[in-house]
């Protein structure tokens, strides 16, 4: 259940959107468009957007640029989380994680199961923290992006969400 404390002022988060695909461009990136529309309509800032091919090095290189950019708080990707040989997004993301947010992938699959049944086990959605930046990898369909945003990220990236949220942890992510 999601509860918003209306007595608190909303704090927009700077979010970069990454599409992982060998075939899509900005003109036909429906999943990326879905994420951009949702995060901006909910009051967040689109900090950056890119499309990279299904290649670990290309994904890692783009993620490092955004992790090094103090104006990017969160990266959300779409694509490359399945089981085929070209699906390498989780490997790329996890190679950079300082901490894994295990519950993100678990929760995504649980919510997906309610819609698509046992086919949800084919998703390798993942989340974690890399040098103070949240990284979330979603499957490549607009429906999966809607579910990931509407059912999980929208709430956890809203500082008014109670009893807790990811935004209030941001100042402490790099503590030693």
C-alpha positions in Angstrom: 0.0 0.0 0.0 1.3 3.4 -0.9 0.7 6.4 1.3 1.6 10.0 0.5 2.2 12.5 3.3 0.6 15.6 1.7 2.1 17.8 4.5 5.6 17.3 3.0 6.8 19.3 0.0 7.5 17.1 -3.1 11.2 17.0 -4.1 11.8 16.2 -7.8 14.4 13.7 -8.6 16.8 13.9 -11.6 16.3 10.7 -13.7 18.2 9.5 -16.7 16.5 7.0 -19.1 18.5 4.4 -20.9 17.1 2.1 -23.6 19.1 -1.0 -24.4 18.4 -2.2 -28.0 20.1 -3.2 -31.2 17.1 -2.1 -33.2 15.4 1.0 -31.7 16.0 4.6 -32.3 14.5 7.7 -30.6 11.7 7.8 -33.1 10.4 4.3 -32.2 11.5 3.9 -28.6 8.0 3.3 -27.1 9.4 2.0 -23.8 11.7 4.9 -23.3 8.9 7.3 -24.2 6.7 5.6 -21.6 9.3 6.1 -18.9 9.9 9.7 -19.9 6.2 10.6 -20.0 5.5 9.0 -16.6 8.4 10.4 -14.7 7.9 13.9 -16.0 4.2 13.9 -15.5 4.8 12.9 -11.9 7.0 16.0 -11.4 10.5 14.6 -11.8 13.2 15.9 -14.1 14.5 14.1 -17.2 18.2 14.5 -16.7 19.4 12.6 -19.8 18.3 10.0 -22.3 20.3 7.6 -24.4 20.0 4.4 -26.5 22.8 1.9 -26.5 23.2 -1.5 -28.1 22.9 -4.8 -26.3 26.5 -4.9 -25.3 28.0 -5.0 -21.7 30.7 -2.5 -22.5 28.3 0.0 -24.2 25.9 -0.2 -21.3 28.6 0.1 -18.6 30.2 3.1 -20.4 26.9 5.0 -20.5 26.1 4.1 -16.9 29.5 5.4 -15.7 29.0 8.7 -17.5 25.7 9.2 -15.5 27.1 7.8 -12.2 29.9 10.4 -12.5 27.4 13.2 -13.3 26.2 14.9 -10.0 23.1 16.0 -11.8 21.8 12.4 -12.2 20.3 10.8 -9.1 18.6 7.8 -10.7 19.0 5.8 -13.9 16.2 3.7 -15.2 16.8 1.4 -18.2 14.5 -0.6 -20.4 15.5 -3.6 -22.4 18.0 -6.5 -22.3 16.7 -8.1 -19.1 15.5 -11.4 -20.7 17.2 -14.8 -21.1 18.6 -14.7 -24.7 22.2 -14.4 -25.5 22.0 -10.7 -26.3 20.2 -9.9 -23.0 23.2 -8.5 -21.0 21.7 -5.5 -19.1 21.7 -7.2 -15.6 25.3 -8.3 -16.0 26.3 -4.7 -17.0 24.3 -3.1 -14.1 25.4 -5.6 -11.5 29.1 -5.2 -12.4 28.8 -1.6 -11.1 26.6 -2.1 -8.0 28.1 -1.2 -4.6 24.8 -2.6 -3.1 22.1 -4.6 -4.7 18.4 -3.7 -4.0 17.2 -7.3 -4.1 13.7 -6.3 -3.3 13.3 -4.4 -6.5 13.6 -7.4 -8.9 11.7 -9.6 -6.5 8.8 -7.1 -6.2 8.8 -6.5 -10.0 8.5 -10.2 -10.7 5.8 -10.6 -7.9 3.7 -7.8 -9.5 4.3 -9.1 -13.0 3.2 -12.6 -11.9 -0.2 -11.1 -11.0 -0.5 -9.9 -14.7 1.3 -12.5 -16.8 1.6 -15.5 -14.5 4.6 -17.8 -14.6 6.1 -15.9 -17.6 7.3 -13.4 -15.0 10.2 -15.7 -14.1 11.8 -14.8 -17.5 12.4 -11.2 -16.2 15.8 -10.4 -14.7 14.8 -6.9 -13.6 17.4 -5.6 -11.2 18.2 -2.6 -9.0 21.1 -1.3 -7.0 23.2 1.6 -6.0 26.5 2.6 -7.6 28.5 5.4 -6.0 25.4 7.1 -4.7 23.3 6.7 -7.9 20.3 4.5 -8.0 20.2 2.1 -11.0 17.1 0.2 -12.1 16.8 -2.1 -15.1 13.3 -2.9 -16.4 12.3 -5.2 -19.3 11.9 -3.7 -22.7 8.1 -3.5 -23.2 6.0 -0.4 -22.5 3.8 -2.5 -20.3 6.8 -3.5 -18.1 7.9 0.1 -17.9 4.4 1.2 -16.9 4.3 -1.5 -14.2 7.8 -0.8 -12.9 7.1 3.0 -12.7 3.4 3.0 -11.6 3.7 0.2 -9.1 7.2 0.6 -7.6 9.4 3.5 -8.7 6.7 6.2 -8.6 6.3 5.6 -4.9 9.8 4.9 -3.9 11.1 8.0 -5.7 8.5 10.3 -4.0 10.0 11.8 -0.8 6.5 12.0 0.6 5.9 8.3 0.5 5.4 6.7 3.9 6.6 4.9 5.9 9.9 5.3 3.9 11.3 5.9 0.5 14.5 5.9 -1.5 14.8 9.7 -1.8 15.3 10.3 1.9 18.3 7.9 1.8 20.1 9.8 -1.0 22.2 12.0 1.2 23.5 8.9 3.0 24.2 6.6 0.1 28.0 7.2 0.0 28.5 7.0 3.8 31.5 4.9 4.9 
